[in-house]
Structure formats: C-alpha cells, structure tokens
Amino acid sequence: MKQLSVFLINPYIYDYSAYSFWSSPLGLLYVGAILRKNNMDIRLIDCMRTVEEKRKADGRGPFIKEKVGHLLPLRGIHKRLKRYGISKEQLAAELSILEPPDLILVTSIMTYWYPGTQEVVEIARELFPSSKIIVGGIYPTLCYDQAIIRMSKADLVVRHNEIERLYAFIENRFSLALSFKPSPYDLHDIPYPAYDLYNDIPFVPLLTSYGCAFACTYCATPYMHPRIVRRDAGHVVDEICYWHEYGVKRYIIYDDSLLYKSALFAKPLLKKVSTLPFPIEIYNPNAINAAFIDEELACLLFSAGFQEVRIGLETIDAGLQVSTGGKVNLKVFERALGHLSKGGFSMDQISAYILSGLPFQKWQDVKASIDYLSGLGVRTHIAEYTPIPHTPLFDTYHMHARYPISEDAIYQNNALFPFAWEGFTDEDLAFLKQYVQDKSSR
C-alpha cells in the first residue's frame, strides 16, 4: 500500500498585537502523530516563527511580523494591522519546492485569525490542485457555518470533536483502512504530539486533562469539552521523560481544571514530577483556581518546578464574581497567596488576571481591581475580554457590541474592544494599561 504524504500547516495570522506566550499548534501535532502511527509521512510547515535571537530564557519570544494594509472588513478601524509569521509569498515559495502531498491539514486557532487560514488554504489549493485539504481547529468548531463558506477551497472542514469524519474522509478518498483511530479523549492511547518535527524544541505543552469543573460565562470550554477527562499522572511523567531525551526542560500547562480534585490528580502528579532525577521548568499561561490551593499543593507546585503561578481573580466586584462563574472571592484569593508564599514562591512569581471590557463593565471597576492587587504586591495582567461564540455572555450581549461579532468572527478580536461604551471607552482602556505598567514599575 502506498505511503500517504501529509503536510501539517500552522498558518500565519493577521492581528494588531501578538506574542508567543509559549504558543504552538498542539492539536495539529496530535493529529499528525496519529497519522504518523498509521504509517503516513508527515511534514510540518509552521508559519508562526519566532525571532530566535529575541527569545527569552523561559521560551517566550516575539513572532516575526510585518505591517500590512487593512483587510476589507477592518477598513476604517484606526489601528495598525500586522501579519505575524512568514508572508504568503514565502510560504508559497517554500511549498513550491516540495513534492505535492496527498493530504494537507491546516489548523485555525483564534476565531478572528481565519483570514490567514483562508489564504493558506487558497495558496495550497493553487499549488497542489490534486491534494486533499482539511481544515480544523477552534475557528471551525465555534464558527462552523462561517468556516464552511470561507474555507470553500478545502475538501473538508471539521470541528474539534469530529475526528471520526477525518478518519472516514481519509479512508474513503484514498481507499484504505486506518489501523489506528483513537478518540482525542483517549488520553492514554493517543501518541505524544509530534514536536520532534521541529528542528529545535524550546518547550512542550503538557495536556493533562480536558474540560473544566466550572461554567464561566465568558469561556467556551463547557461547549467544547462538556466533561472532564483526566490523564494518569504516571503517563504524564512518562511524556516528560520522553521529551527530556530531546533536551526539553520547559513544559507548559494550559489545563482549565489542573487543580480540581487535587488529591486524586494534581497532587499525585506533582509528587511524581518532584522526584524526577532532573529539574524541569513549568509555566501556566492559563490561570489556576485560587480556591483549590492549599498549603500542601503550594509546596508541591514549587517543588515540581513551577516558575510562576498565575491566578484568575477576574474582578474584586463580588456580584460580578458570582455572575461570571463564582470561582473565587477575595478571602479565598488572599488565603491562596498566603499558601503560595509559605510554599516558597516570592511575590515576583505570583500574578493575577483581571477581566477588562466585559459588556457594560465600568473602567473604574477594573482600576479598583488593579489597586487591590497592587496593595497586596501582586503583579496584574489585564485580560481583555474576547467575545466567544457559544458562551452565555456572547449569546446574551452580542447585539450590544459595536461590531457585528456574530456575523463575522474577525470582529471578535479583543484588540478591537468590541464592547466599548460611554462608561468604558478606548481612552479608558489605554489609561488602565498604562496604569498597570506604572504600578508594576514601582
């Protein structure tokens, strides 16, 4: 049987601001690993390349970028749009010297990044008219009807939970039977993501679970992953040891419920990681829940190699805390800070996210949260609200946005501040960003 050749493409993006906070196409690399186990030849083309000489010691770094003209839907918006990643001309040049593949998989991550994905699909179709192109990722999952129209040059558009459609498409189009067809939720059966396709691996994300115990009104996790699926602690440690052989020492955890029921999962995992015969560094760009941090857990986070701890506070407004998800209150938050301090973390290693730009939120509420955190000596990260389809906030307020966010996902970009209003203007947001910087510099 002929060995199928497969290109995995992580597209470039158009945005007003972007930075590699340990970002990588994890889902695409998992699918690539599954296809490789089915004896396919896999090649990765990652357009989102970092300026390596500016990469920080912790693995983060700026993407290569170039200023571009406004995309058609965004004309009239007074912000400077950029392309992050390689240009479409460079991508076309790199692809044109390769033999045509049988199959091309293109991911699409943030909903408002679809223009880059659309262009990549069109480039691939022009260069490889006989290849089969499949688009997947978060954008088609959350905006499927839009994706079907905009990705018309693709042969198949699949949502995140439709891998069976991908398997069936491959088997039917190439007249073969795949021997290995796991569900993405079979966390103990799927192979490790294909990060070995990179020449250098500055970090590896560790997927330890799917799903979340909470249903925050701004988050799409309950829609995308209705149930929590865990991965055995020993299996996670085995993966760390596997990547250690490649020289990897930095690991990223994005899990939404890492600490949920910690006695059954997080604590056993952190204990095993703490006893590894080599040190590692762990980062959590997604906030962990302060309500689950006790004294033992704080010590384990420190001994396992967490270089920092990011906590989700969201707001100090008690009513808003309850209405958006009820994950934390100020008493719980301050108790967690005490545990982390006793566990070995300095205040420089602890930071908190607060939400900004929620529908009809007032800028003074955000400032009050910044002042509260500053008084505790905690670094503040402003998380600008992104309206996400299939979330309660989106469904309730989308008609109040200043752009047609339900008609075109490009307007869901938080850089556009979709829910600016007289009580929270663009100028107010600019003031708050500078205010945070001034507080941090002090």
Phi, psi and omega in degrees: 000137180298139175278121180286143175257137187228132170257130170257123182238122171261110190290161167287169184228159169248128182200173178266337177202136178202148182207145183278088172274068181059038182274144177196158184277071187302311182299318178299320182286331173294315179296320177300320179294322178295315180293325177296325178290344173267024174066033175262151178271118189250134175230137180254131170239099181261108181286340184274078185264146184262149172287096192299324181291348178251008179291135181282167181297335181273001176104345179283162179182163179281141172288151168296147186208165178206136176292141181225169175286167181291139169290152188310311182294341187260004179296138183098350176269125188272065174222154182270111180281145178228156169259125177256131186102181182292159180283164178293331177293318178293319178300314180299321180294319180292322180286326187293340179269000181261153174293141181303131179275165174283325189220139177234123177252126181239128179266158176219114192266266181297142185302321185277004175267007186301331181303322177295318178297317179301316179295319180297318178299318181293322177297314181297321180294321180292319182283326186232073185298337182266348181288150176267130185245130179237132177247132177219185177119193186289320181302307179294336178291317184268337183228055190299314183297320177294318183296321179302321182284313187283337179256041185294340178282350178277156177275336182207138173240123185235144173276169189296332183259021183243037182295336177296326176294322178296313178302313183295321179298314181297315182296318183288316185287331183248007176051057178217168177243117178287133182272344185228108185227067182283158169279145176301340180275355174277073190295343179265355182253328183289143180288164177298146180301151191278057178290345177292352175287343175278147175292325178227142183240093183287339178195163176225125172290139177252112175275111181251347179194162168244153172092174182213147179282346182249170179228066180296140189290345181259359190247140182265002181304316179300329177286317185281324182226084186296340180232157179272128176238127184254157175247138182300139183303318180297325179293321178295317180295324176300321179293321177301316179295324178298311181286337175300327178294340175269003180088012182281133177235350181251135181228141185243132179242118181256000188306140180282333182231048182304319187263001181295131185050056189298332180296332182268337186228293188299315183294313175300321179296311182295326177296317179295319179296323181296337182262006177300146181282008178217149180279148174227166176244135180236138178232146179234084178302323173281140183293145170262162187271120181299332184296339183262001184270111172250182186296318180296317182295321179299317178296321181290321176302318181292313184289336180283342177114013175297124182274341177202165175228120177255127184244144176269110174262322180072304183194159173262358177287113186299320180295318179291326176302315181289316187290334181268350179163336176067032182282328192207155169227176188294324179297314179296319181298312182293326176296319178297321178300318178298317179296318180295321178296315178293331181285348176122353182277136172277163180296335177293341181264001183243132177217166183223145175265137170235143183276142180224139176087020174295157179305121178064020172288146178262142183297331180296330178294321178292317179300320179297323178292320177298315180296320179299311181295321178299321178296333178271353182079024182258131176294140183251134170245121175280120177261104181287128186299128174253119177289120185244125178303153179070025172242153181302318180297318179297311183298325183280322192245001188303330181288345181267355180290154181277358174231159180282072188293336179274344181267328182217117185296342181298336180275359178278000180296124181294341177294341178273354180050065187301333184250032171297144177206182186297336178271356180200093187263174175301321179294323178296318180296317178299319177299315182296321179297317178291325179298317177297317179298317180296319178297319181293322182292338178278000000 
